[in-house]
């Protein structure tokens, strides 16, 4: 078989010069595109609010704080799966929790809360709260060496966070 390949290659290079040049040019363009594919428009960083909070004082944005909280909660649940003892979870959010409030006209598109005075004091009138949007989750667990445990971990994360399978990566450590 190797001699058949060598004969074909010699014949291709010698007799089909245009095809060979075309192959080299297309291959070179492909290598250039792979090499320079990372350049271009920079991806913007996730939005962060400038409100003062205890996490902001520690150098963490509200989005980072929510990512850590969700990762900790998911980690606690995953440790309850039989066979899973140690697990590390990293969650990436594309949007944090956002609250919508009733505006002064009664519609639900206000961004600032309307405060209503009652006999018990003042009360904020909420309209809706939009949950965070999960971009992806990475789980590292020693038990993930076993395919059925890896599948259970991935399915648990998908169910907990209501995300698609391509957004979950489970790796053994």
Secondary structure, 3 states (H helix, E strand, C coil): CHHHHHHHHHHHHHHCHHHHHHHHHHHHHHHHHHHHCCCCCCCCCCCCCCCCCHHHHCCCCHHHHHHHHHHHHHHHHHCCCCCCCCEEEEEEEEECCEEEECCCCCCCCECCCCEEEECCEEEECEEEEECCEEEEEEEEEHHHHCHHHHHHHHHHHHHHHCCCHHHEEEECC
